[in-house]
Amino acid sequence: MPESQPLVTKVGYMVREPGQPVAGRYHLVEVIGRGGMGAVWRARDETLGRDVAVKELVLPPVVGKAERDAFCARTIREARSAAGLKHPGIVTIHDVIQQNGLPWIIMELVAGRSLADVIDSGGPLPPATVARIGLRILDALRAAHAAGIVHRDVKPANVLLEGGSPGTERVVLTDFGIAAVEGDAAITQSGLILGTPAFMAPEQARGLRATERSDLWSLGATLYAAAEGGPPYRGPSSGAVFMALATEEPRPPVHAGPLTPVLRGLLRKDPEHRLSADQTARLLRHVADGVRPHPRGRANISGAEPATYVESPPPQAEPSPQAGAAFQPGASPHAAGTPPQAGGSPQAGTHPRGEAPPLFSQSPQELFEAFRSTLTGPPGSPTWAQIPGLWWAEVWRRPWTPIWRFPPEERLRRAAVFSPLTLLYPPFGFVFGLIIVIMMHRRGDHGWQYKVALVPVLLGGLVVALLVIGSLAAAVSPPG
């Protein structure tokens, strides 16, 4: 935008331009960020002679005066509580004021890019780098939770990376005391969606109270985006994301490698089955230190003791990243955005460098437990009674589009959706369904499409078994 055309933003019926004062002290300089709740300005504190960040909160016209007053009072109260947090990973809140009927929050100006900007410009980050960033975000969240404060809007755009050499940057979590207004019934009833759907915990999307475990889910979605280049749930609209969040399992990670057990554990729909903060910290520390899960070990994401880990041998030397490569906040042998090696998608961190695990790397008992848990479904996943409706909607979503025209991560799920049609010839249906089930199990994808693929396996297997029994009975029966 040309310098002669100033940036403006509307607050109610007021128009804000660079140079205008706030509270007679903070002179707005430029907009440095925007979101659904308003804008963040770089401003000059004329009293103390320093630059600050000023959060300008905006409400849509549909919010009435009573709701607006309640919103303002609660925001100021929450911001003052957050101002008491003293932690290097939490942005410092200097002041909170009310002007023109809306709150303004004066914060520390962090000279750095957001994690969202880093992902957008450089693509996925190496797992070790993501783990180091995750440890610092988690440390900030634990400090806030210890003070009784739930963030409610953890996402890459609210994570800032400031200065330092690779691995030593300051990781700062912002917007404390701002997203906390999400629990205000008067605001949500006005039709305003507070928060970011792609990084919102399932219980928040259902309108339930956000807790510390909700922040941990959002942390998992944030780390997923850093490792994969995008959030675990995506869609053309907020409604599509909410629908996927309610009915789908997260997209199986492709680049996360050893981070996969952490992501799966944090992205459990049932808060009680998510990893705790202590378990998350332990697993992230293993990944950051280069400790990989034992090939026979399985990451436990149900809340029990974490998996056993063994030190992996030192990696061989690799070429250094090219000049001008994507920003890397942490040291790692891989440059950001490096595509995974061939050999399949990584499986729960069991094999380094994205190598798919052997089909029978688990004991028969573990395979049986995995199969049984898939039939019953994890808490919050679609039930068998809901699957026919989901199946019918998916079949008619793009019925005439060939599978190979779908994105690579959707092709296997699409094949699973159409697998019951192969029961027209049960032996073929059994083989086809079994191949799909094995491939999805190797990817760790146990969503409702996986259950659909089990239908031709079970029914086709039953028909095949009856045919075999019939053939054997005919062979051993006496003639005549």
Secondary structure, 3 states (H helix, E strand, C coil): CCCCCCCCEEECCEEECCCCEECCCEEEEEEEEEECCEEEEEEEECCCCEEEEEEEECCCCCCCHHHHHHHHHHHHHHHHHHHCCCCCCECCEEEEEEECCEEEEEECCCCEEEHHHHHHHHCCCCHHHHHHHHHHHHHHHHHHHHCCCCCCCCCHHHEEEECCCCCCCEEEECCCCCHHHHHCHHHHCCCCCCCCHHHCCHHHHCCCCCCHHHHHHHHHHHHHHHHHCCCCCCCCCHHHHHHHHHHCCCCCCCCCHHHHHHHHHHCCCCHHHCCCHHHHHHHHHHHHCCEEECCCCCCCCCCCCCCCEEECCCCCCCCCCCCCCCCCCCCCCCCCCCCCCCCCCCCCCCCHHHCCCCCCCCCHHHHHHHHHHHHHCCCCCCCCCCHHHHHHHHHCCCCCCCHHHCCHHHHHHHHHHHHHHHHHCHHHHHHHHHHHHHHHHHHCCCCHHHHHHHHHHHHHHHHHHHHHHHHHHHHHCCCC
